Amino acid sequence: MSKHVLITGASRGIGAATARLAALRGYAVAVNYVANDAAAKGVVDWITAQGARALAVRGDMSSEADVERVFGEAEAAFGPLSALVNNAGVPGKIGRVENLDLGVLKRTFEVNVYAAFLCARAFARRASVKRGGAGGAIVNVSSMASKTGSPNELVHYAAAKAALETFNYGFAAEVATEGIRVNAVSCGLIETDIHAEAGDASRLARYATRMPMARAGKPEEVANAILWLLSEEASYVTGATLPVAGGR
Ligand code: NAP
């Protein structure tokens, strides 16, 4: 079966690094994003310049209709998907729960949790060997916040990632005999735009020295772990959450 991966939120950060590495490892890559056309085009141009195949597919992965369209566009371009990376995520705004806006709470769960469910459902409907598919692998991108709870900052986000990890574990068992492996990476502090989006770009430098390795991680370091979990080298690994967090 040819290698074809859909990576959600692949225009920037961890998703973009994963898209580049997947292309170097022989995958055709569907580069999903929600708004930043130029960034997605940059990732696709980089991949095609390496002689590999990539397609930018815009869509809000918390929307059922967009998920179906994005899967359809990816398959029309490169054939059946063999892998899915549920990477798209939003942090919401930094703040205490007593000040939390319901809209922010809903959006945080929509993108970090609902999108992963919808994409995993779409993938399983196509790839499950019980449905005539060829199997495959999924990686969910989670956060160490699920363990720390991120008090005074991002409790809503931490709770969403905890839900994602429980989904990871339960869904992995559900499809374990259907040729689909499901794993997660739990990221520590990674150098991306997400901290500025949460409302505090200085957060990265402030927390970096508190990590056991005394530095933030690079998106490429997460991409390495994701590509391993997708690979045959991880053939007996499912339902796992692998910390990629510099010792946390
Ligand atoms: P990022 O640099 O802010 O990039 C976010 C990506 O998600 C962008 O490609 C964005 O597309 C896309 N996106 C946002 N909402 C979407 C939606 N509804 N549908 C499809 N795509 C959507 O983020 P990152 O830091 O790389 O984070 C990637 C994942 O790692 C997230 O799940 C995040 O929670 C997790 N994580 C990150 C860290 C960290 O320290 N960076 C730590 C723990 C976990 P546009 O470019 O079009 O906006």
Residues whose N, C-alpha, C, O or C-beta is under 5 A from the ligand:
A	BS01	NAP	T8 G9 A10 S11 R12 G13 I14 G15 N32 Y33 V34 A35 N36 A39 G59 D60 M61 S62 N87 A88 G89 V111 V141 S142 S143 M144 C187 G188 L189 I190 T192 D193 I194
